[in-house]
Amino acid sequence: MEALPDHQQSQRIRVVHLADHSGRLQVLFPESNMLDIAAVSRITKRRLESRCPLSSIGRCSYKTQ
């Protein structure tokens, strides 16, 4: 992921796609933070899993159902 001009690190975001049997969920969070998937699962009351490895954020491709 390349830095955008005139944007500070704290202003950039990451996008992660999570899914369960009910469908997909897109999560946006600050690039400088870590995503707690367990907390997202607790809050949403869903058993969410990443659709791709978190290390490949920005270059993940997957087939939709």
Rosetta silent file (secondary structure, phi, psi, omega in degrees, C-alpha in Angstrom):
SEQUENCE: MEALPDHQQSQRIRVVHLADHSGRLQVLFPESNMLDIAAVSRITKRRLESRCPLSSIGRCSYKTQ
SCORE:     score description
SCORE:     0.000 S_00000001
   1 L     0.000  123.523 -178.843    0.000    0.000    0.000 S_00000001
   2 L   -86.931  147.801  177.719    1.560    3.292   -1.060 S_00000001
   3 L   -69.692  138.842  175.990    1.416    6.409    1.065 S_00000001
   4 L   -85.871  141.851  179.520   -0.962    9.050   -0.169 S_00000001
   5 L   -61.808  143.997  176.061    0.465   12.547   -0.530 S_00000001
   6 L    60.825   23.006  176.987   -0.274   14.990    2.287 S_00000001
   7 L  -119.605  133.819  176.992   -1.830   12.303    4.514 S_00000001
   8 L   -80.420  158.709  179.373   -0.503   11.356    7.895 S_00000001
   9 H   -53.271  -40.912 -176.258   -0.152    7.711    8.938 S_00000001
  10 H   -68.992  -13.401 -178.413   -3.061    8.067   11.396 S_00000001
  11 H   -94.339   -7.055 -178.581   -5.411    9.149    8.591 S_00000001
  12 L   -90.072  150.733 -177.962   -4.918    6.027    6.461 S_00000001
  13 E  -123.627  161.904  171.357   -7.191    3.008    6.806 S_00000001
  14 E  -113.972  152.002  177.473   -7.104   -0.724    6.156 S_00000001
  15 E  -121.583  127.976  177.876   -9.984   -2.709    4.741 S_00000001
  16 E  -127.117  136.492  176.861  -10.557   -6.329    5.767 S_00000001
  17 E  -102.198  122.732  177.609  -13.268   -8.629    4.478 S_00000001
  18 E  -113.413  160.512  179.956  -14.690  -11.059    7.016 S_00000001
  19 E  -154.441  158.312  170.646  -17.358  -13.689    6.451 S_00000001
  20 E  -148.657 -168.771 -178.095  -19.507  -16.336    8.068 S_00000001
  21 L   -64.399  -20.250 -179.931  -22.489  -18.453    7.015 S_00000001
  22 L   -84.361  -18.409 -179.655  -24.705  -15.325    7.031 S_00000001
  23 E   141.027 -164.903 -176.032  -22.559  -13.411    4.566 S_00000001
  24 E  -101.493  158.089  177.991  -19.693  -10.981    4.305 S_00000001
  25 E  -140.659  129.297  176.822  -18.705   -7.987    6.406 S_00000001
  26 E   -98.670  128.522 -179.137  -16.273   -5.235    5.440 S_00000001
  27 E  -115.836  129.409  175.561  -14.291   -3.732    8.324 S_00000001
  28 E  -110.601  133.643  179.234  -12.460   -0.403    8.109 S_00000001
  29 E  -152.095  156.698 -177.797   -9.899    0.480   10.765 S_00000001
  30 E   -58.833  138.553 -179.076   -6.891    2.806   11.173 S_00000001
  31 L   -59.952  -28.351 -177.415   -3.739    1.491    9.517 S_00000001
  32 L   -80.838   -2.147 -178.658   -1.779    2.117   12.712 S_00000001
  33 L  -110.847  167.107  173.829   -4.034   -0.270   14.718 S_00000001
  34 L  -104.843  146.947  178.177   -4.561   -4.022   14.810 S_00000001
  35 L   -90.175  128.236  176.514   -7.943   -5.598   14.137 S_00000001
  36 L   -98.118   93.054 -176.725   -9.351   -7.769   16.920 S_00000001
  37 H   -62.520  -34.613  178.174  -11.486  -10.215   14.952 S_00000001
  38 H   -62.347  -40.256  178.673  -12.674  -11.868   18.177 S_00000001
  39 H   -66.826  -41.451  177.848  -14.010   -8.507   19.411 S_00000001
  40 H   -62.108  -41.504  178.209  -15.773   -7.865   16.082 S_00000001
  41 H   -62.782  -42.320  178.319  -17.318  -11.346   16.325 S_00000001
  42 H   -62.996  -46.346 -177.254  -18.506  -10.685   19.886 S_00000001
  43 H   -64.387  -41.849 -177.574  -20.021   -7.313   19.000 S_00000001
  44 H   -86.296  -10.144 -176.609  -21.795   -8.603   15.890 S_00000001
  45 L    57.504   41.034  178.144  -22.696  -11.961   17.492 S_00000001
  46 L  -130.425  154.260  178.280  -21.336  -13.710   14.404 S_00000001
  47 L   -96.269   78.766 -173.465  -18.540  -16.271   13.956 S_00000001
  48 L   -85.949  146.298  174.783  -16.488  -14.229   11.518 S_00000001
  49 E  -135.228  152.711  178.013  -13.283  -15.295    9.805 S_00000001
  50 E   -66.962  140.331  177.438  -10.958  -13.424    7.488 S_00000001
  51 L   -80.355  -14.203  176.724  -11.590  -14.034    3.785 S_00000001
  52 L  -154.097  161.012  179.476   -7.838  -13.787    3.155 S_00000001
  53 L   -59.246  137.719 -179.370   -4.710  -13.682    5.318 S_00000001
  54 H   -61.367  -25.709  179.363   -4.363  -10.344    7.108 S_00000001
  55 H   -69.707  -16.426 -178.830   -0.748  -10.176    5.904 S_00000001
  56 H  -103.148   20.150 -179.744   -2.000   -9.902    2.327 S_00000001
  57 L   -54.466  132.717  179.297   -4.255   -6.901    2.930 S_00000001
  58 L    94.670  -16.687  179.133   -4.473   -4.833   -0.220 S_00000001
  59 L  -132.815   21.144 -178.805   -3.528   -7.698   -2.539 S_00000001
  60 L   -85.212  134.460  171.010   -6.071  -10.336   -1.605 S_00000001
  61 L  -130.329  138.923 -178.890   -8.268  -11.818   -4.271 S_00000001
  62 L  -148.340  156.904  178.739  -10.907  -14.403   -3.572 S_00000001
  63 L   -82.660  137.285  175.059  -13.870  -15.942   -5.276 S_00000001
  64 L   -86.227  154.012 -177.814  -17.299  -14.791   -4.180 S_00000001
  65 L   -80.521    0.000    0.000  -19.931  -17.392   -3.518 S_00000001
